[in-house]
């Protein structure tokens, strides 16, 4: 055992060259920007977009990050489309009036473009989450920390169909 950690306020001679960015625990409070028109986000993607812009990490995102965030939100739609197909049965497909012919056509068009499968989508989601600082590994690489801002409020849970990272993030920050 090497011993206790040094006090965080103590000055180090070998201080890191890149300073740590402190993000407010209450998250971003500004208005949520509109997703790019080219993204064509569905219900789940739009919900993830709104959730992502309310996280503490959103405070550090630059205007150029919107493209990457839109790509990540569209992957939520892709994952939801795969889940929807698994819940459909042949009778639903034959009875297009019950499901909605337009919705069914859009679903099959999206699935045709997803021939690579669920694993590739999850892999891409993980990569984008790291680059956006939405994972502990990404936060460490970007040298971001979440701190109390005095106006702490409990963040709303992510909408249905959106991957929740809050409990994992809280568990990892409490451990340190």
Backbone as numpy.savetxt, mean C-alpha at the origin, in Angstrom:
# Nx Ny Nz CAx CAy CAz Cx Cy Cz
25.94 -11.00 24.44 25.10 -9.84 24.44 25.99 -8.60 24.44
25.85 -7.71 23.45 26.72 -6.55 23.36 26.41 -5.46 24.38
25.26 -5.46 24.99 24.95 -4.43 25.97 23.76 -3.59 25.54
23.45 -2.57 26.33 22.28 -1.73 26.00 22.57 -0.82 24.81
21.51 -0.41 24.15 21.64 0.52 23.03 21.97 1.91 23.57
22.72 2.69 22.81 23.02 4.05 23.28 21.76 4.92 23.25
21.77 5.96 24.03 20.64 6.89 24.06 20.48 7.52 22.68
19.23 7.70 22.26 18.97 8.22 20.92 19.39 9.68 20.80
19.41 10.40 21.91 19.76 11.82 21.88 21.27 12.05 21.95
22.04 11.03 22.24 23.49 11.16 22.36 24.10 11.39 20.98
25.05 12.32 20.90 25.70 12.63 19.62 26.74 11.56 19.30
26.72 11.08 18.06 27.65 10.05 17.62 28.74 10.66 16.77
29.95 10.15 16.91 31.04 10.61 16.06 30.90 10.04 14.65
30.33 8.88 14.54 30.15 8.24 13.23 28.69 8.38 12.78
28.18 9.60 12.86 26.78 9.86 12.51 26.54 9.49 11.05
25.34 8.98 10.74 25.04 8.61 9.36 25.08 9.83 8.44
25.53 9.62 7.21 25.64 10.71 6.24 24.26 11.18 5.79
23.29 10.27 5.76 21.94 10.61 5.34 21.08 10.69 6.60
20.47 11.84 6.86 19.66 11.95 8.08 18.39 11.12 7.98
17.85 10.78 9.14 16.60 10.03 9.20 15.43 11.00 9.08
14.45 10.65 8.26 13.25 11.47 8.11 12.22 10.98 9.10
11.67 11.89 9.89 10.66 11.55 10.89 9.29 11.84 10.32
8.45 10.82 10.29 7.10 10.94 9.72 6.07 10.97 10.85
5.03 11.80 10.75 4.03 11.87 11.82 3.17 10.61 11.88
2.95 10.11 13.07 2.18 8.88 13.23 0.72 9.05 12.79
0.22 10.27 12.83 -1.16 10.52 12.41 -1.37 10.41 10.92
-0.29 10.36 10.15 -0.41 10.22 8.71 -0.56 11.55 8.01
-0.76 11.49 6.72 -0.91 12.68 5.88 -2.33 13.21 6.05
-2.45 14.51 6.26 -3.78 15.08 6.50 -4.31 15.88 5.33
-3.52 16.11 4.30 -3.97 16.89 3.15 -5.02 16.14 2.34
-5.52 16.82 1.32 -6.50 16.19 0.45 -5.82 15.12 -0.40
-6.54 14.09 -0.68 -6.00 12.99 -1.48 -5.97 13.40 -2.94
-4.81 13.29 -3.58 -4.76 13.65 -5.01 -5.57 12.67 -5.85
-5.98 13.12 -7.01 -6.71 12.24 -7.93 -5.74 11.25 -8.56
-6.18 10.00 -8.73 -5.30 9.06 -9.44 -5.17 9.48 -10.90
-4.05 9.14 -11.52 -3.89 9.48 -12.95 -5.00 8.82 -13.78
-5.43 9.52 -14.82 -6.53 9.02 -15.66 -6.16 7.71 -16.35
-4.88 7.53 -16.70 -4.46 6.32 -17.40 -4.55 5.08 -16.53
-4.59 5.25 -15.20 -4.57 4.10 -14.30 -5.86 3.29 -14.39
-7.00 3.91 -14.61 -8.27 3.20 -14.71 -8.55 2.32 -13.50
-8.46 2.90 -12.31 -8.62 2.12 -11.08 -10.07 1.70 -10.86
-10.22 0.48 -10.37 -11.54 -0.03 -9.99 -11.85 0.32 -8.54
-12.87 -0.29 -8.01 -13.33 0.00 -6.65 -12.24 -0.27 -5.61
-11.60 -1.44 -5.67 -10.58 -1.81 -4.69 -9.34 -0.95 -4.87
-8.95 -0.66 -6.10 -7.79 0.18 -6.36 -7.97 1.59 -5.85
-9.16 2.15 -6.04 -9.44 3.50 -5.54 -9.43 3.52 -4.02
-9.95 2.47 -3.39 -9.94 2.39 -1.93 -8.50 2.31 -1.41
-7.65 1.53 -2.08 -6.26 1.44 -1.66 -5.56 2.79 -1.87
-5.85 3.46 -2.97 -5.27 4.78 -3.26 -5.57 5.75 -2.12
-6.86 5.82 -1.69 -7.24 6.72 -0.60 -6.52 6.33 0.69
-6.47 5.03 0.97 -5.80 4.57 2.19 -4.31 4.92 2.16
-3.63 4.68 1.04 -2.20 4.91 0.94 -1.86 6.38 1.18
-2.69 7.28 0.69 -2.42 8.71 0.85 -2.72 9.20 2.27
-3.26 8.34 3.14 -3.49 8.74 4.53 -2.43 8.18 5.47
-1.46 7.42 4.97 -0.43 6.81 5.81 0.66 7.82 6.14
1.46 7.55 7.17 2.59 8.44 7.48 3.59 8.54 6.31
3.78 7.46 5.57 4.73 7.46 4.47 4.35 8.46 3.39
3.05 8.72 3.23 2.59 9.65 2.20 3.12 11.06 2.44
3.48 11.38 3.68 4.06 12.70 3.97 5.40 12.89 3.28
6.10 11.83 2.98 7.43 11.92 2.37 7.40 11.66 0.86
6.26 11.32 0.30 6.20 11.06 -1.13 6.25 12.36 -1.91
6.99 12.34 -3.00 7.09 13.49 -3.89 6.04 13.37 -4.98
5.76 14.45 -5.71 4.77 14.35 -6.80 5.09 13.26 -7.82
6.35 12.92 -8.03 6.71 11.87 -8.97 6.33 10.47 -8.51
6.01 10.30 -7.24 5.64 8.99 -6.72 4.23 8.57 -7.15
3.43 9.50 -7.64 2.04 9.17 -7.98 1.93 8.05 -9.01
2.86 7.99 -9.94 2.85 6.93 -10.96 3.04 5.57 -10.29
4.00 5.49 -9.37 4.27 4.23 -8.69 3.10 3.83 -7.78
2.50 4.81 -7.13 1.37 4.53 -6.24 0.15 4.08 -7.06
-0.04 4.69 -8.22 -1.13 4.27 -9.10 -0.92 2.84 -9.59
0.32 2.50 -9.90 0.63 1.12 -10.34 0.31 0.14 -9.22
0.68 0.50 -7.99 0.42 -0.38 -6.84 -1.07 -0.52 -6.61
-1.83 0.56 -6.77 -3.28 0.51 -6.59 -3.93 -0.37 -7.66
-3.42 -0.32 -8.90 -3.98 -1.17 -9.95 -3.70 -2.65 -9.68
-2.60 -2.95 -8.99 -2.32 -4.34 -8.62 -3.34 -4.85 -7.61
-3.86 -3.97 -6.75 -4.94 -4.36 -5.84 -6.17 -4.77 -6.65
-6.46 -4.03 -7.72 -7.59 -4.40 -8.60 -7.34 -5.75 -9.26
-6.10 -5.99 -9.70 -5.77 -7.26 -10.33 -5.98 -8.42 -9.37
-5.51 -8.25 -8.14 -5.67 -9.30 -7.13 -7.15 -9.53 -6.81
-7.93 -8.46 -6.76 -9.37 -8.59 -6.51 -10.05 -9.31 -7.67
-9.60 -9.08 -8.91 -10.19 -9.74 -10.07 -9.95 -11.24 -10.00
-8.75 -11.63 -9.59 -8.46 -13.07 -9.46 -9.35 -13.69 -8.38
-9.52 -12.99 -7.27 -10.38 -13.49 -6.20 -11.83 -13.60 -6.64
-12.29 -12.67 -7.48 -13.67 -12.69 -7.96 -13.91 -13.91 -8.84
-12.96 -14.24 -9.69 -13.12 -15.39 -10.58 -13.22 -16.68 -9.78
-12.45 -16.78 -8.71 -12.51 -17.99 -7.88 -13.87 -18.14 -7.22
-14.57 -17.03 -6.97 -15.87 -17.13 -6.30 -17.02 -17.32 -7.28
-16.78 -17.11 -8.59 -17.84 -17.32 -9.59 -17.99 -18.80 -9.89
-19.19 -19.21 -10.19 -19.38 -20.57 -10.69 -20.00 -20.48 -12.09
-20.14 -21.58 -12.76 -20.61 -21.60 -14.14 -22.01 -21.00 -14.27
-22.87 -21.19 -13.28 -24.23 -20.64 -13.37 -24.21 -19.11 -13.36
-23.32 -18.52 -12.59 -23.21 -17.06 -12.59 -22.78 -16.54 -13.95
-21.86 -17.24 -14.57 -21.36 -16.80 -15.88 -22.45 -16.93 -16.93
-23.24 -18.01 -16.87 -24.31 -18.19 -17.85 -25.43 -17.19 -17.64
-25.66 -16.78 -16.40 -26.70 -15.80 -16.10 -26.05 -14.42 -16.00
-25.64 -13.88 -17.14 -24.91 -12.62 -17.18 -25.75 -11.46 -16.66
-27.08 -11.57 -16.71 -27.92 -10.49 -16.21 -27.76 -10.32 -14.70
-27.60 -11.43 -13.98 -27.47 -11.37 -12.53 -26.14 -10.73 -12.13
-25.10 -11.07 -12.81 -23.77 -10.54 -12.48 -23.59 -9.15 -13.07
-24.14 -8.89 -14.20 -23.94 -7.63 -14.92 -23.01 -7.88 -16.09
-23.56 -7.80 -17.29 -22.78 -8.14 -18.48 -21.54 -7.25 -18.60
-21.68 -5.97 -18.31 -20.53 -5.06 -18.41 -19.44 -5.41 -17.42
-19.85 -5.69 -16.18 -18.88 -6.05 -15.15 -18.16 -7.36 -15.50
-18.94 -8.31 -16.02 -18.38 -9.61 -16.39 -17.37 -9.46 -17.53
-17.71 -8.62 -18.52 -16.80 -8.41 -19.65 -15.51 -7.75 -19.17
-15.62 -6.74 -18.31 -14.43 -6.06 -17.78 -13.57 -7.01 -16.96
-14.23 -7.88 -16.20 -13.51 -8.84 -15.38 -12.70 -9.81 -16.25
-13.32 -10.33 -17.30 -12.61 -11.27 -18.16 -11.50 -10.59 -18.97
-11.69 -9.32 -19.34 -10.62 -8.60 -20.03 -9.42 -8.41 -19.10
-9.69 -8.09 -17.84 -8.59 -7.91 -16.88 -7.89 -9.25 -16.64
-8.66 -10.33 -16.54 -8.06 -11.64 -16.32 -7.24 -12.11 -17.51
-7.66 -11.75 -18.70 -6.89 -12.12 -19.89 -5.51 -11.47 -19.85
-5.45 -10.26 -19.29 -4.15 -9.58 -19.21 -3.31 -10.06 -18.03
-3.90 -10.88 -17.17 -3.20 -11.38 -15.98 -2.78 -12.84 -16.12
-2.44 -13.25 -17.30 -2.12 -14.65 -17.54 -0.93 -15.14 -16.72
-0.09 -14.23 -16.23 1.08 -14.64 -15.46 0.72 -15.16 -14.07
-0.42 -14.77 -13.52 -0.89 -15.34 -12.25 -0.68 -14.49 -11.03
-1.20 -15.01 -9.93 -1.24 -14.32 -8.64 0.15 -14.09 -8.05
1.04 -15.05 -8.17 2.36 -14.93 -7.56 3.14 -13.75 -8.13
3.06 -13.55 -9.42 3.76 -12.42 -10.04 3.19 -11.10 -9.56
1.88 -11.04 -9.38 1.24 -9.81 -8.88 1.70 -9.53 -7.45
1.70 -10.54 -6.61 2.13 -10.36 -5.22 3.60 -9.95 -5.15
4.42 -10.51 -6.02 5.83 -10.15 -6.05 6.01 -8.68 -6.41
5.27 -8.22 -7.41 5.34 -6.82 -7.82 4.80 -5.90 -6.73
3.74 -6.32 -6.03 3.19 -5.53 -4.93 4.24 -5.36 -3.83
4.92 -6.43 -3.50 5.95 -6.38 -2.46 7.07 -5.43 -2.85
7.50 -5.49 -4.09 8.56 -4.61 -4.58 8.15 -3.14 -4.50
6.94 -2.84 -4.95 6.47 -1.45 -4.89 6.27 -0.99 -3.45
5.79 -1.87 -2.57 5.63 -1.51 -1.16 6.98 -1.15 -0.55
8.03 -1.88 -0.90 9.37 -1.56 -0.40 9.82 -0.19 -0.90
9.63 0.08 -2.16 10.07 1.37 -2.73 9.28 2.54 -2.19
8.03 2.32 -1.82 7.19 3.40 -1.29 7.33 3.54 0.23
8.11 2.66 0.85 8.31 2.74 2.30 7.14 2.18 3.09
6.33 1.32 2.48 5.16 0.76 3.16 5.48 -0.53 3.92
6.73 -0.98 3.89 7.15 -2.15 4.66 8.28 -1.71 5.60
8.51 -2.47 6.67 9.62 -2.13 7.57 10.96 -2.08 6.83
11.17 -2.99 5.90 12.41 -3.00 5.12 12.53 -1.73 4.28
11.43 -1.33 3.65 11.43 -0.11 2.85 11.65 1.13 3.70
11.03 1.15 4.89 11.22 2.29 5.79 12.68 2.39 6.21
13.31 1.26 6.49 14.71 1.26 6.90 15.61 1.71 5.75
15.34 1.24 4.54 16.16 1.62 3.39 16.05 3.11 3.08
14.86 3.67 3.29 14.65 5.09 3.05 15.03 5.96 4.25
15.38 5.30 5.36 15.74 5.97 6.61 14.59 6.83 7.11
13.40 6.23 7.15 12.21 6.89 7.66 11.84 6.27 9.00
11.39 7.08 9.93 10.83 6.58 11.18 9.53 7.30 11.43
8.61 6.63 12.10 7.32 7.22 12.45 7.40 7.67 13.90
7.05 8.93 14.15 7.13 9.49 15.49 5.79 10.09 15.88
5.58 10.23 17.19 4.39 10.89 17.69 4.40 12.34 17.25
3.27 12.83 16.79 3.21 14.22 16.33 2.35 15.09 17.22
1.88 14.55 18.32 1.06 15.32 19.24 -0.41 15.31 18.88
-0.73 15.11 17.61 -2.12 15.06 17.18 -2.45 13.65 16.73
-1.96 12.70 17.48 -2.13 11.30 17.11 -3.60 10.94 17.02
-3.94 10.32 15.93 -5.30 9.82 15.75 -5.21 8.41 15.23
-6.18 7.61 15.56 -6.18 6.24 15.10 -6.52 6.21 13.62
-5.65 5.60 12.85 -5.88 5.52 11.41 -7.04 4.59 11.13
-7.80 4.93 10.10 -8.94 4.10 9.70 -8.42 2.80 9.12
-9.11 1.69 9.39 -8.67 0.42 8.80 -8.82 0.46 7.29
-7.97 -0.27 6.57 -8.10 -0.26 5.11 -9.42 -0.88 4.68
-9.96 -0.45 3.54 -11.23 -0.97 3.05 -11.15 -2.45 2.69
-12.32 -3.04 2.48 -12.37 -4.46 2.12 -11.57 -4.71 0.86
-10.83 -5.80 0.87 -10.06 -6.20 -0.29 -8.67 -5.59 -0.33
-8.35 -4.67 0.60 -7.05 -4.01 0.61 -6.18 -4.67 1.68
-4.94 -4.95 1.34 -4.01 -5.59 2.25 -3.70 -4.65 3.41
-3.85 -5.14 4.66 -3.62 -4.32 5.86 -2.21 -4.58 6.39
-1.41 -3.53 6.44 -0.05 -3.63 6.96 0.07 -3.01 8.35
-1.01 -2.43 8.87 -0.95 -1.69 10.12 -0.52 -2.56 11.29
-1.12 -3.73 11.45 -0.78 -4.56 12.60 0.66 -5.04 12.53
1.13 -5.37 11.34 2.52 -5.81 11.20 3.48 -4.66 11.50
3.17 -3.48 10.98 4.02 -2.31 11.22 4.08 -1.99 12.71
2.91 -2.03 13.38 2.87 -1.74 14.82 3.68 -2.77 15.61
3.53 -4.05 15.23 4.27 -5.11 15.91 5.78 -4.93 15.77
6.22 -4.54 14.59 7.66 -4.36 14.35 8.21 -3.11 15.04
7.42 -2.02 15.07 7.92 -0.82 15.74 7.91 -0.97 17.26
6.98 -1.76 17.80 6.94 -2.00 19.24 8.10 -2.86 19.69
8.62 -3.71 18.79 9.70 -4.62 19.14 11.03 -3.89 19.27
11.17 -2.74 18.61 12.46 -2.04 18.65 12.60 -1.09 19.81
